[in-house]
Amino acid sequence: MILKRFVVLASLAALILFGLWLPADAAPSGQTYSTPTAQPDGRIIYIVDPGDTCIRVTLLNGISMDQLRQLNSKINEGCTNIIEGQELIIGLVGPAGATDTPGPSPTPAPPTVTPTPFGGTTEICVLLFNDQNGDSLRQETEPAIEGGAVSVTEISGKYSAALDTIIVPDPEAYQGICFTDVPEGTFNISVAIPDQYNPTMDPAYNLEVRAGDRAFVDFGAQSTETTVTQPETPGSGDRNTSTVLGILGLLLLLGGAGLGWYAWRSGRPAHKLGFRKGLLKR
């Protein structure tokens, strides 16, 4: 009985002494770790301890495996090539002593303005002229007509305007009227003619214009008091002369026929026989 107690007490004493002999860092409950201080160049260096693995390094320093690999390009895919005493970069900070020197505040850049697409404009000029000879073509001597009206309308309705026709004082200037700042498109152009005139051309016209163009349209009208002499058709004079000569020839033939008949009647023998019969009766 005494021997058993002695063995138990000896075992307990041996265990106590073994526990006191163990190094302090062997007890995980008392382990502490301090993050390394940044170097003058801004790198934070970790020295690999015996038995370290990449997972242990990342857990100790609070970084991910991807960050550890990005900072240390020599680590292989399985992270099996780290060795004791190797320096691993676990972070980067600004160089020691570096201070930001305040510079001038940047001048705000002007706002970028996106230009609006420019469709451009055009100009449409219209002339209502006195078509004195009625040939539907404007001659330099044929003047403009005042008192009429011109209408210009874009077929989609985006533009519509009307102007009265006038006499331009300057004879060297354009004698018609012009519509300016007209958008490009297809237009119906029509003209209202004064009462004392008759149109010699169609009073409506369709016109397509593009930006930058300048279009000119003419409309003709003739005064109701003007009588136009139709030009003589080539060869009509010869035909008239031939008709007169034919009639004269016919009259001459008839006259000749009448004289011939009269001469024939005058020279008949029966006239002499009749005279002899009268002599015999006596």
C-alpha positions in Angstrom: 0.0 0.0 0.0 2.8 2.4 0.9 4.6 1.4 -2.3 1.6 2.3 -4.5 1.3 5.7 -2.9 4.9 6.3 -3.5 4.6 5.5 -7.2 1.7 7.8 -7.6 3.4 10.7 -5.8 6.5 10.1 -7.9 4.6 10.1 -11.1 2.8 13.4 -10.2 6.2 15.0 -9.3 7.6 13.8 -12.6 4.7 15.3 -14.5 5.1 18.6 -12.7 8.8 18.8 -13.3 8.2 17.9 -17.1 5.7 20.7 -17.4 8.0 23.2 -15.8 10.8 22.1 -18.2 8.8 22.8 -21.4 9.7 26.1 -23.1 7.2 28.9 -22.7 6.6 29.1 -26.5 5.5 25.5 -26.6 2.2 26.4 -24.9 -0.1 27.8 -27.6 -2.3 29.5 -25.1 0.4 32.0 -24.3 1.7 32.6 -27.8 1.9 36.3 -29.0 2.8 37.8 -32.4 3.6 41.4 -33.4 3.3 42.6 -37.0 6.7 43.5 -38.4 7.5 47.2 -38.7 7.7 48.7 -42.2 11.2 49.2 -43.7 12.4 52.7 -44.8 11.5 51.8 -48.4 7.9 51.1 -47.3 8.0 47.3 -47.4 6.7 45.2 -44.4 9.0 42.1 -44.2 8.2 38.8 -42.4 11.0 36.4 -41.7 9.9 32.8 -42.2 10.2 30.8 -39.0 10.8 27.0 -38.8 7.7 25.1 -39.7 6.0 28.1 -41.2 3.6 27.6 -44.1 1.9 30.1 -46.4 -1.4 29.6 -44.6 0.2 30.3 -41.2 1.9 33.4 -42.6 -1.4 34.8 -44.0 -3.2 34.0 -40.8 -0.6 35.7 -38.7 -0.5 38.8 -40.8 -4.2 39.1 -41.8 -3.7 38.9 -45.6 -5.0 36.5 -48.2 -3.1 34.0 -50.2 -3.6 36.0 -53.4 -2.1 39.1 -51.7 0.8 37.0 -50.5 1.5 35.7 -54.0 1.1 39.2 -55.6 3.6 40.6 -53.2 6.0 37.7 -53.6 6.2 36.5 -57.2 8.7 33.8 -56.4 6.2 31.7 -54.4 5.0 28.8 -56.5 1.5 27.6 -56.9 1.5 25.2 -54.0 3.5 27.6 -51.8 6.0 24.8 -51.0 9.1 26.7 -51.7 9.4 29.0 -48.7 12.3 28.2 -46.4 13.4 29.2 -42.9 14.9 32.7 -42.8 13.3 33.8 -46.1 12.0 37.3 -46.3 8.4 37.7 -47.4 6.7 40.9 -48.2 3.4 41.1 -46.4 2.5 44.7 -47.1 3.5 48.0 -48.6 3.2 51.5 -47.1 4.6 54.9 -48.1 8.4 55.4 -47.6 9.3 56.5 -44.1 9.5 60.3 -43.7 7.7 60.9 -47.0 5.2 63.7 -46.7 2.8 64.9 -49.3 3.8 68.3 -50.4 0.7 70.4 -51.0 0.6 71.6 -54.6 -1.5 74.1 -56.4 -5.2 73.1 -56.6 -5.9 71.8 -60.1 -8.0 74.2 -62.2 -11.3 72.6 -63.0 -11.4 71.7 -66.6 -14.2 73.3 -68.6 -17.2 71.1 -69.2 -17.0 69.1 -72.4 -19.7 70.2 -74.7 -21.0 67.7 -77.3 -21.8 69.7 -80.4 -25.3 69.4 -81.7 -25.3 68.1 -85.2 -25.9 71.0 -87.6 -28.3 70.3 -90.4 -27.6 73.6 -92.1 -30.0 75.9 -94.0 -30.6 76.9 -97.5 -32.1 79.8 -99.5 -35.0 79.6 -102.0 -35.5 82.5 -104.4 -38.7 82.9 -106.5 -39.4 85.3 -109.4 -42.9 86.0 -110.8 -42.2 87.6 -114.2 -44.3 89.2 -117.0 -44.1 86.6 -119.8 -44.8 89.1 -122.5 -44.3 86.8 -125.5 -46.0 83.8 -123.8 -43.1 81.4 -124.4 -42.8 80.3 -120.7 -39.2 81.4 -120.6 -38.0 84.5 -118.8 -36.2 87.0 -121.1 -33.9 89.7 -119.7 -36.4 92.4 -120.9 -39.4 90.8 -119.2 -39.9 92.5 -115.8 -41.1 91.2 -112.5 -44.7 91.4 -111.5 -45.8 92.9 -108.2 -48.9 92.2 -106.2 -48.6 88.4 -106.3 -47.8 86.1 -103.4 -45.4 83.1 -103.1 -45.8 80.3 -100.6 -43.0 77.9 -99.6 -43.9 74.8 -97.4 -41.9 71.8 -96.4 -43.8 68.6 -97.0 -43.3 67.3 -93.5 -44.5 70.6 -92.0 -41.3 71.8 -90.4 -41.2 75.0 -92.4 -43.8 77.3 -94.0 -43.6 80.9 -95.1 -45.2 83.3 -97.6 -44.0 86.6 -99.2 -45.6 89.2 -101.5 -43.9 89.8 -104.9 -42.5 93.3 -105.3 -40.6 95.4 -107.8 -36.9 95.6 -106.8 -35.6 99.2 -107.4 -32.1 98.2 -108.4 -32.3 96.8 -111.9 -28.9 95.1 -111.5 -30.1 93.2 -108.4 -32.1 89.9 -108.4 -35.7 90.9 -109.2 -37.4 88.1 -107.2 -37.9 87.5 -103.5 -35.8 85.1 -101.4 -36.7 82.9 -98.4 -33.6 82.6 -96.1 -32.7 80.3 -93.2 -34.8 77.5 -94.8 -34.0 74.0 -93.5 -33.1 71.3 -96.1 -35.9 69.2 -97.3 -38.6 68.8 -100.0 -40.8 71.9 -100.6 -44.1 72.8 -102.3 -43.7 76.2 -103.9 -46.8 77.9 -105.2 -47.6 81.3 -106.5 -50.8 83.4 -106.5 -51.0 85.6 -109.6 -52.7 89.0 -109.7 -56.2 89.2 -111.2 -55.1 91.0 -114.4 -52.7 88.3 -115.4 -53.0 84.7 -116.7 -50.4 82.0 -115.9 -48.2 80.8 -118.7 -46.6 78.2 -116.5 -47.8 75.7 -113.8 -48.3 77.9 -110.7 -47.0 75.1 -108.3 -43.6 73.4 -108.2 -41.9 70.7 -106.0 -38.3 71.3 -105.1 -35.7 69.4 -103.0 -32.9 71.4 -101.5 -29.9 70.5 -99.3 -28.0 72.5 -96.8 -25.9 75.2 -98.4 -27.9 75.2 -101.6 -29.4 78.3 -103.2 -32.3 77.5 -105.4 -34.0 79.7 -108.0 -37.6 79.1 -109.3 -39.4 81.2 -112.0 -43.1 81.5 -112.6 -44.5 83.3 -115.7 -47.8 85.2 -116.2 -49.1 87.3 -119.0 -51.3 90.4 -118.9 -54.9 89.9 -120.0 -54.5 92.9 -122.3 -51.6 91.5 -124.2 -52.3 90.0 -127.7 -49.7 87.5 -128.8 -49.2 87.2 -132.5 -48.6 83.6 -133.4 -45.4 83.2 -135.4 -46.0 82.2 -139.0 -45.3 78.5 -139.6 -42.4 77.9 -142.0 -43.8 77.2 -145.5 -47.3 78.6 -144.8 -46.6 81.7 -147.1 -45.7 79.4 -150.0 -48.9 77.4 -149.4 -51.0 80.6 -149.5 -49.3 81.8 -152.7 -49.9 78.4 -154.3 -53.6 78.6 -153.4 -54.0 82.1 -154.9 -52.2 81.0 -158.1 -54.4 77.9 -158.3 -57.5 80.0 -158.1 -56.2 82.4 -160.7 -55.3 79.5 -163.0 -58.8 78.0 -162.6 -60.4 81.4 -163.4 -58.2 81.6 -166.5 -59.2 78.1 -167.6 -62.8 78.9 -167.1 -62.4 82.2 -169.1 -60.6 80.4 -171.9 -63.3 77.8 -172.0 -66.0 80.4 -172.2 -64.2 82.2 -175.1 -63.8 79.0 -176.9 -67.4 78.1 -176.6 -68.4 81.5 -177.8 -66.1 81.3 -180.8 -67.4 77.8 -181.6 -71.0 79.0 -181.5 -70.2 82.0 -183.7 -68.7 79.9 -186.4 -71.3 77.1 -186.8 -72.6 76.5 -190.5 -76.2 76.3 -189.3 -76.3 80.0 -189.1 -75.7 80.3 -192.9 -78.3 77.6 -193.7 -80.9 79.5 -191.7 -80.3 82.6 -193.8 -80.8 80.6 -197.0 -84.0 79.2 -195.8 -85.3 82.6 -195.4 -84.4 83.5 -198.9 -86.3 80.5 -200.3 -89.5 81.3 -198.5 -89.7 84.6 -200.3 
